[in-house]
Amino acid sequence: MERILERYDRYSTAERQLVATDTISQGSWTLEHAKLKARIEVLQRNQKHYMGEDLDSLSLKELQNLESQLDSALKNLRSRKNQMMFESISQLQKRDKVLQEQNNILSKKVKSKEKEVAQPHTQEQQNQESSSSVLPILPRANKMIYSLMLESTSYN
């Protein structure tokens, strides 16, 4: 029986601690919610100020602060834009160099193919020239052979 009472005591104290922490926890969540809600309102107000809205309620010092923040943001934006443009230019220059090299290689290949195609034609022309130089001789040789044949038949 004593063990049962001890167990009951342990469970009841544990339950009371849970209820107490739930109450504390509930209070901390309510406080956290209020903090987050206020933070959201500040951020929304700042966003409106950055967009140029609701500037009438700002003092001169707040307007100067806003201006310096915008100037700083604009400076960072321009710096990042310039960096990206330089990187892009660098990549394009590298690509241009690669394309120029490929163009040179292809140009050399075309020239070598043109030479290969031209060489057989020059050989054919040389062959034709050498055979054409023989051709004028052939008709004369044929005439001589023909005349010799005529003479030999006339002697018979």
C-alpha positions as CSV (number, residue, x, y, z in Angstrom):
1,M,0.0,0.0,0.0
2,E,2.9,2.3,0.8
3,R,4.3,1.8,-2.7
4,I,1.0,2.7,-4.2
5,L,0.9,6.0,-2.2
6,E,4.5,6.8,-3.2
7,R,3.7,6.2,-6.9
8,Y,0.6,8.4,-6.6
9,D,2.7,11.1,-4.9
10,R,5.3,11.0,-7.7
11,Y,2.7,11.2,-10.5
12,S,0.7,14.0,-8.8
13,T,3.8,16.2,-8.3
14,A,4.9,15.5,-11.9
15,E,1.4,16.5,-13.1
16,R,1.5,19.7,-11.1
17,Q,4.9,20.6,-12.6
18,L,3.5,20.1,-16.1
19,V,0.5,22.3,-15.4
20,A,2.8,25.0,-13.9
21,T,5.2,24.9,-16.9
22,D,2.2,25.0,-19.3
23,T,1.1,28.2,-17.6
24,I,4.6,29.7,-17.8
25,S,5.0,28.4,-21.3
26,Q,1.6,30.0,-22.3
27,G,2.7,33.3,-20.9
28,S,6.1,33.1,-22.7
29,W,4.3,32.3,-26.0
30,T,2.0,35.3,-25.5
31,L,5.0,37.5,-24.9
32,E,6.9,36.1,-27.9
33,H,3.8,36.7,-30.1
34,A,3.6,40.3,-29.0
35,K,7.3,40.8,-29.7
36,L,7.1,39.3,-33.2
37,K,4.0,41.3,-34.0
38,A,5.7,44.6,-33.0
39,R,8.8,43.5,-35.1
40,I,6.6,42.9,-38.1
41,E,5.0,46.3,-37.8
42,V,8.4,48.0,-37.6
43,L,9.6,46.1,-40.7
44,Q,6.5,47.0,-42.6
45,R,6.9,50.7,-41.7
46,N,10.5,50.6,-42.8
47,Q,9.6,48.9,-46.0
48,K,7.1,51.7,-46.7
49,H,9.7,54.3,-46.0
50,Y,12.2,52.6,-48.3
51,M,9.5,52.7,-51.0
52,G,9.0,56.4,-50.5
53,E,5.6,56.1,-48.7
54,D,4.6,57.6,-45.4
55,L,7.6,60.0,-45.3
56,D,5.5,62.8,-43.8
57,S,5.7,61.3,-40.3
58,L,9.5,61.2,-40.3
59,S,11.7,63.9,-38.7
60,L,14.7,65.5,-40.4
61,K,17.2,63.2,-38.7
62,E,15.1,60.1,-39.6
63,L,15.0,61.3,-43.2
64,Q,18.7,61.8,-43.3
65,N,19.2,58.3,-41.8
66,L,16.9,56.9,-44.4
67,E,18.8,58.7,-47.2
68,S,22.1,57.3,-46.0
69,Q,20.7,53.8,-45.8
70,L,19.4,54.1,-49.3
71,D,22.7,55.6,-50.6
72,S,24.6,52.7,-49.0
73,A,22.2,50.2,-50.5
74,L,22.5,51.8,-53.9
75,K,26.3,51.8,-53.7
76,N,26.2,48.1,-52.8
77,L,23.8,47.4,-55.7
78,R,26.0,49.2,-58.2
79,S,29.1,47.5,-56.9
80,R,27.5,44.1,-57.3
81,K,26.2,45.0,-60.8
82,N,29.6,46.1,-61.9
83,Q,31.2,42.9,-60.5
84,M,28.7,40.8,-62.4
85,M,29.3,42.7,-65.6
86,F,33.1,42.3,-65.3
87,E,32.6,38.6,-64.8
88,S,30.3,38.4,-67.8
89,I,32.8,40.3,-69.9
90,S,35.6,38.0,-68.8
91,Q,33.6,34.9,-69.7
92,L,32.7,36.4,-73.1
93,Q,36.3,37.2,-73.8
94,K,37.3,33.6,-72.9
95,R,34.6,32.3,-75.2
96,D,35.7,34.7,-78.0
97,K,39.3,33.4,-77.7
98,V,38.1,29.8,-77.9
99,L,35.9,30.5,-80.9
100,Q,38.8,32.3,-82.6
101,E,41.1,29.3,-82.0
102,Q,38.4,27.0,-83.4
103,N,38.0,29.3,-86.4
104,N,41.7,29.2,-87.1
105,I,41.8,25.4,-86.9
106,L,38.8,25.1,-89.3
107,S,40.4,27.7,-91.6
108,K,43.6,25.6,-91.8
109,K,41.6,22.5,-92.4
110,V,39.7,24.2,-95.3
111,K,43.0,25.4,-96.8
112,S,44.5,21.9,-96.6
113,K,41.4,20.4,-98.2
114,E,41.5,22.9,-101.0
115,K,45.2,22.1,-101.6
116,E,44.3,18.3,-101.6
117,V,41.5,18.9,-104.1
118,A,43.7,21.2,-106.2
119,Q,46.7,18.8,-106.4
120,P,44.8,16.1,-108.3
121,H,43.5,18.7,-110.7
122,T,47.0,20.0,-111.3
123,Q,48.2,16.5,-111.9
124,E,45.4,15.9,-114.3
125,Q,46.2,19.2,-116.0
126,Q,49.8,18.2,-116.2
127,N,48.8,14.8,-117.6
128,Q,46.5,16.5,-120.1
129,E,49.2,19.0,-121.1
130,S,51.7,16.2,-121.6
131,S,49.2,14.2,-123.6
132,S,48.1,17.3,-125.5
133,S,51.7,18.0,-126.4
134,V,51.8,14.5,-127.8
135,L,48.5,14.9,-129.6
136,P,49.8,17.5,-132.1
137,I,52.5,15.0,-132.9
138,L,50.1,12.1,-133.4
139,P,48.2,13.6,-136.3
140,R,51.5,14.3,-138.1
141,A,52.7,10.8,-137.3
142,N,49.4,9.5,-138.5
143,K,49.8,11.5,-141.7
144,M,53.2,10.1,-142.2
145,I,52.0,6.6,-141.5
146,Y,49.1,7.1,-143.8
147,S,51.3,8.4,-146.5
148,L,53.8,5.6,-146.0
149,M,50.9,3.1,-146.3
150,L,49.8,4.8,-149.5
151,E,53.2,4.6,-150.9
152,S,53.6,1.0,-150.0
153,T,50.3,0.1,-151.6
154,S,51.2,2.1,-154.7
155,Y,54.4,0.1,-155.1
156,N,52.5,-3.1,-155.0
